[in-house]
Amino acid sequence: MAKSPFRQRLNDILIDISWGQIAKKYFGKSPSWLYHKLDGIDGNGGDGHFSDAELEQFKGALCDLADRIRRVADSL
């Protein structure tokens, strides 16, 4: 299966992040839920893109992770 356009936008960080941990920590969902969202499908193969609220939450999760990484790097 080809990468979704949304997943392609994440290509630079795709293999460097534990998406399963993002799903659990920031959404309280299963890893498969997030993988389906990244692919733009629901669990049954239909359309399942992020809602506007989920997309804002996803952006916040990535920003929080970036901030946490920066704090650790700055402490070294």
C-alpha positions as CSV (number, residue, x, y, z in Angstrom):
1,M,0.0,0.0,0.0
2,A,1.3,3.5,-0.9
3,K,1.8,6.0,1.9
4,S,-1.0,8.3,2.4
5,P,-0.4,12.0,1.7
6,F,-0.6,12.7,5.5
7,R,1.9,10.0,6.3
8,Q,4.2,11.3,3.5
9,R,4.3,14.7,5.3
10,L,5.6,12.8,8.4
11,N,8.3,11.0,6.4
12,D,11.3,12.8,7.9
13,I,10.3,11.5,11.4
14,L,8.3,8.5,10.6
15,I,10.7,5.8,11.8
16,D,12.1,7.8,14.7
17,I,9.0,8.1,16.8
18,S,7.1,5.4,18.7
19,W,3.7,6.1,17.3
20,G,2.2,3.5,19.6
21,Q,3.4,5.5,22.6
22,I,1.9,8.7,21.0
23,A,-1.4,6.9,20.6
24,K,-1.4,5.7,24.2
25,K,0.0,8.8,26.0
26,Y,-1.7,11.6,24.1
27,F,-5.0,10.0,22.9
28,G,-5.6,7.0,25.2
29,K,-6.0,4.9,22.1
30,S,-4.4,1.8,20.7
31,P,-1.5,1.9,18.3
32,S,-3.6,0.5,15.5
33,W,-6.0,3.5,15.9
34,L,-3.3,5.9,15.3
35,Y,-1.8,3.9,12.4
36,H,-5.2,3.9,10.7
37,K,-5.5,7.7,11.3
38,L,-2.1,8.2,9.7
39,D,-3.2,6.2,6.7
40,G,-6.6,8.0,6.5
41,I,-8.7,4.8,7.0
42,D,-11.0,3.6,9.7
43,G,-10.8,0.1,11.2
44,N,-13.0,-1.2,8.4
45,G,-11.0,0.2,5.5
46,G,-13.3,3.3,5.0
47,D,-12.4,7.0,5.3
48,G,-10.9,7.7,8.7
49,H,-9.0,10.9,8.7
50,F,-8.3,12.9,11.8
51,S,-11.1,15.2,12.9
52,D,-10.2,18.8,13.4
53,A,-10.0,18.3,17.1
54,E,-7.8,15.2,16.7
55,L,-5.5,17.0,14.4
56,E,-5.0,19.8,16.9
57,Q,-4.4,17.2,19.6
58,F,-1.9,15.4,17.3
59,K,0.0,18.7,16.6
60,G,0.1,19.3,20.3
61,A,1.5,15.9,20.9
62,L,4.3,16.4,18.4
63,C,5.1,19.9,19.9
64,D,5.2,18.4,23.4
65,L,7.5,15.7,22.3
66,A,9.7,18.2,20.5
67,D,9.9,20.3,23.7
68,R,10.7,17.3,25.8
69,I,13.5,16.3,23.5
70,R,14.9,19.9,23.5
71,R,14.9,20.0,27.3
72,V,16.8,16.8,27.5
73,A,19.3,17.9,24.8
74,D,19.8,21.2,26.6
75,S,20.5,19.4,29.8
76,L,23.4,17.5,28.4
